[in-house]
């Protein structure tokens, strides 16, 4: 790639090695206030897009190099601001929105760039008689768990899976999401002082979704989602996270599954010993949706998780609620 092509690649995929090299090459001593402002807007835009079936188009093809460079810098700023705010919803919305934007760019990109990006993301593709091939073992490790990407629906040849463009794009979509999510949230001790100071003045507008009756006091679940735990993760998924994602946040089971799976992956950094699978999480999300389940109450969650995380005190609505005497035995 020449310099112009590298800049365009970085603009399309601001999490890529080309984007990182671009930022490092600028040798910035700090993030300029204008990029912090743009980064905050980027996080807010992600929150606004969350939950919409047809969010506004996120990727635009532009020619001005200065705008492309600014966009890459605002991506960096958005990562540090989302981290400084310690807001799980902001981080997850940012990840989802950035992945959607780069997916739009990917679908109109050249095969050369698709191959290059897949290589950067650890998806090893090979050319074979004009067809793109992936090793059988690599495909099993990376393929999204959807019916269309099941192995039974793929064509095999001598230990390789013959990849169709849509199958490749689906694999890259998943890998992009992991790449964007990687390293978030950035520990506050690693954030520049000016970013922490700027974040104090950032007030995100989060469009509240209709809450279920009796669902007051759920901020502790966001605290849980920001804190990896080493144990009781099966029960945490089906008693807390699955009902919360689908019935409080209003996410569809597929999106909820991805969000919870990302949390479990972070939990593995604390203790890798777990049998939780994406299939298990998806089942629990679908079950919670079907049954209209509510998350565990804070008082009970503290019994389950109290040795791993301080969930705070029950809020006034929950702690002062008195049980009805009707029907008591």
N, C-alpha and C positions, 0 to 999 in steps of 0.2 A: 504494500500500500504506500502511496505517496502521502505527503502531509495533509492534503485536502481530504483524501479518503479516510485517513486515520481520524481526523476531526469529525467527519460525518459518522463514522462508526461509533465514536465516543458519544456523539449526540444521540444516536439511536439507542445505544446500550451504555448508559452512564455508570454501570457497575463493572464494565469490562476492563481488561488490562490496558487498552488504549486510553480509556478515560482516566485511569489511575496515573498512567505515564504523563498524560496531558497536565493534570493537576500538579504532579511532582515537578514537571518541567517549568512551571510558572514560579516556583520557589517563593510562594506567598508566606509572609510572616504571620498573617492573620486573615480571617475571613472578613471581607469588607461588609459594612453594615447593609449596603444595598442587596448583597447576596443573602444575608441573614433574613432580610425582609422577604425576598423572593422565596427563600427556603420555608419560612413560616407560611406563606401563601400556598406553597406546594403541599404542605401537610394539611392545611385547611381544605384545599381542593380535593385531596384524597378522602377526607372525612365527608365532604359533601357528596362524593361519588359513591360512598359505601351504601350498599343495599339497593342501589338503582339497577333496574334490569337493563336499561340502555343508557349508561352514563355518557356524557359528552365525549366526543372524540379527543383522545389524549395525545396522540402523535400527529404532528404536522410536518410536512416536508418543507424545509426552508433552505435558502442558499447562503445567507449572510453568516460568515464564519464567526463574527463577534457574538451573534445570538446563540449559535451552537455552543461556543465556549462558555457563555454565561449560563446556559442551561445545565451544563455539566457541573459548574460551580454551585448552582442553586441546588442541585441534587445532593452534593456534599453537605451544604448548609442544612438541607432538610433532614438529613440523617442525624446531624449533631443536635439540631433543635428538638426533634422527636425524642431523642435520648435524654436531653436535658429536662424535658417536660415530665419524664417518667410516666407517660400515659400509654398504657398497652393498646388502647383503642387507636390512638394516633399512629403508633408504630405499625400495627397490623393493617390499618387502612392505607398507610403509606406503601407498605410492601405490596399489597394487592393492586393499588393503582399504578405503581411503577411497573409491575409485572405485566399488567394489561397494556400499558402504553408500549412497552418494548415488544410485546407480542404483536401488536398492530404493525409496528415497524418491520418485524421479522417476516410477516406474511407477504410483504411487497419487496423484500430484499432479494439480492442475487443469490444463486446457489453457492457461489464462492464465499460470500459472507456468512451464509447459513453454516457451511462447513467450518469456517474459521471460528464462529461463535461456539459451535458445538464442541470443538476441540478445546477451547478455553474453559468450557464448563465441564470438561472431563468426559464428554460423550464421544467415544472413539468410533468414527465412521471411516469406512474404506471404500475406494472405488473398485468396482469389479464388472468389467464388460459394460460400462455405461450405467451400472446400477450402484446405489449406495448400500453398503452392507454394514451390519453391526454384529459383533460376536454374540453368540447365543447367551453367554453368561452376563455380558454387559447389558443386554436387552432386559433380562430378568431382573437385574439389579436396579435399572433406571425407569422401566416402563410404568406409566401411570396406571393405576388399578381401575381401569374402566373397560367395559365390554369390548369397545372398539379396538383397544390395544392389548387384549388378551392374546397370549401366544397362539392359541388355536386359530386366531384370525390372521396370522402372519404367514408369509411364505418363507420356507427354510431352504438353505442350500449349503451343504458341506460345513455344518457347524456355525453358519451365519444366518442372520435374519435379513431378508431383503426388505429394505426400508422404503416405504412410500413417503412422499413429501409430508403429508398430513401427520403420519406417525412420527416423523422426525420433529416436526414443529411441536407436537404434543409433548415429546420428551424434553425438548429445549424449554418449553414453557415451564415445566416443573423445575428444571435445573436453574432457570433464571430466578424463579421465586426463592429458591434456596440461596442463591448467590446474593440477592438483595437482602434477604433476612439475616444472612451471616454477619455476626459481629454486633447485632442490635439487641438490646440497647447498649450503646457505648458507655462504659462505667463513668460516672460523673467525675471521678478523680482524674480521668484522662481528657476531659473536655476543657478547652481554653476558658479562662475566667470571663472573657468578654461574651462568650456564648452563654454561660450560666447567667450572667447579668442580663443579657438580652432576653433570655427565656422567661425571666421574671415578669416581663411586660407583655408576654404573649398570652392571649386568652382565646383559646379555640372555641368555636361555636359547634357544639356537637348536637346534631338533630336527634332528639330523644325518640326512641321507638316506644310504642305502647307497651307498658309493663303489665304483667299478669297481676291479678289480685293477690295481695300478700307478698309481692316481690320486692318490698321495700328493703333497703339496706343491703345492696349488692356490690357496693364499692370494694368490699373485701375480696370479691372474686377477681377484680382487676389486679389487686395486690398479689393474689395467688398466681395469676397468669404472668406476672413479672418476676416470680421467684421459683426457680426450679426446685423440685423436691425429690428426695432419694427413695421414697417408699410410698405405699398405699396409693399408687397411681391408677390401678384398675378402678378402685372405688371412687377416686377423685373424678375420673372420666365419666362414669355413668351416674353418679349421684350429684355432681356439681357442674362439670364443664359442658357435657352434652346438653342438659336442659337449659343451661344459661345461654349457650350459643344460639340454639334454635328457637327457644321460646321467650327469651328476654331480649337478646340482641336482634332476633328476627332473621338470622342467617339461614340459608338453605342448607340441608344436610351435607352437601358436597363441600361447600365453602367452610362450614363448621368443622368438618373432618380434617381439612387441610390445616386450619388454624390450630386445632387441638394436636394434630400430629407434629406440628412445628414446636409446640410447647413440650411434648414428650421427647422430641429430639434434644431440646435444651436440658431436660431432666436427665438425659443419658450422660451429660457431661458431669453430673454429680454422682450418678450411679448407673452404669450402662446395663445392669442386670434387669431386664424387663421383657415380658412376653407380649406386651401390647402391640397390636398390629393395626394397620390402617383399616383392615376389614372389621376388626373389633370396634374401632372408634365409629366407623360409618354405621354399623348396626346400632350402636347406642344412640347416635344422633337421630337416626330414623325412628327408633323406638320412642325416644323422648318426644319427637315431633308428633308421632301418631297418638301417644297417650297424653300429650299436653303436660308433661312433667314439669315441675318447678325444681329449681336447685335446692339442695340441702339448706336448711336454715343455719345462720351463723353460729348459734349456740351449739348445734350438733357438729358443724364443720370444725369448730374449735376442738371438740373431742377427737375428731379424726386426724386433724392436721396440727394440733397444738404443739407437738414436739418438733415440728419442722419449720413452722413459720408463725409469726405473730400476726394474727388476723385482726387485731384491734378489738374494741369492745362492741357489743351489739348496739345498734343505733336506738334512739329513743323510741321509735315506732315499734321496734321488735321487742325491746327489753321491757317496755311498760305495758305491752298488750296482755290483758288478763284472759285466761281461758274461760269459755262460757260454761255456765253451770248446767246448761241444758244437755241432757243425754249423758251426763257423767255417771260412771258406775263406780 
